[in-house]
């Protein structure tokens, strides 16, 4: 049933939500983003990207991802309501769909060539051209760098098919702990990444494991108070599409060096 008004919208909601929860963790610092992907909780720990430099695509359902429904024939799933409560340390939440990730060599400082597989058809229009797709560096094992690193770059092709674009990482922190998530800035005017051709760390990360990941932001929510729940309805969310086989992941904007337990629900509509 097409969602053409308020009554069809109400009737399109699924009867059960996807419930998620994550345990406490030590994050890098206030002002640095963190993903609970590798933490335990009601939503179990996820696996790190595989496939070496070329990496591999992420396809749900899989460990670590928040469960999403498969749309009935001819319909699309939409996020219609999102609730969350955090015990402490989380100022903002992003819900992202992780599309692809790889495994750079942390001690190689020159350009590391990447032959990335075609992204899954989960960009902003359910295509593979990369509309709305962004990049981040995600840590699965604490790095050993003794100082902040400011010369990490990625060469990529943008969503319009223009090659040779450069994404930059403003600063990667000292000894980034597991779960550290640092987003890249795309070249001016770019709104998405179709494919990645290389990553240059510039300075050795010494040890640990980092991953270049491609993702699409599905929704975001402020968490202004600890231990006080927040909720966004279909109007506050703008009813974003959640494509079949999504790998939904949380990213925190941290307000301290410890994040408390967090839990919530996702309610989906289909039409």
Number of C-alpha atoms within 10 A of each C-alpha: 12 12 15 9 8 9 9 15 17 12 14 19 19 14 9 10 17 14 16 20 20 23 17 18 19 15 25 24 20 17 14 20 23 28 23 28 26 20 19 16 18 15 20 20 16 17 13 18 20 16 13 14 20 21 21 20 21 24 18 18 17 16 15 24 24 25 21 22 21 16 18 11 7 9 14 18 23 24 22 25 21 23 17 22 22 26 17 21 26 29 20 17 21 18 18 20 28 25 24 25 28 24 19 23 21 20 14 15 16 13 16 17 16 19 12 20 13 15 21 18 17 27 25 20 13 15 12 18 24 29 21 19 26 24 25 20 21 27 23 23 19 19 22 17 19 13 12 15 18 15 15 21 20 24 23 24 20 25 20 14 13 12 16 14 17 19 24 19 20 16 14 21 19 16 20 28 22 25 26 28 28 22 21 20 17 22 15 9 7 18 15 25 30 24 24 26 18 22 23 21 23 16 18 19 26 15 15 19 21 27 25 24 24 27 25 22 20 20 19 18 19 16 22 14 15 15 15 12 16 16 17 18 14 17 9 14 18 14 18 15 20 26 21 18 20 25 26 26 21 21 21 27 22 23 18 17 16 17 27 17 18 23 18 18 18 20 21 26 26 25 19
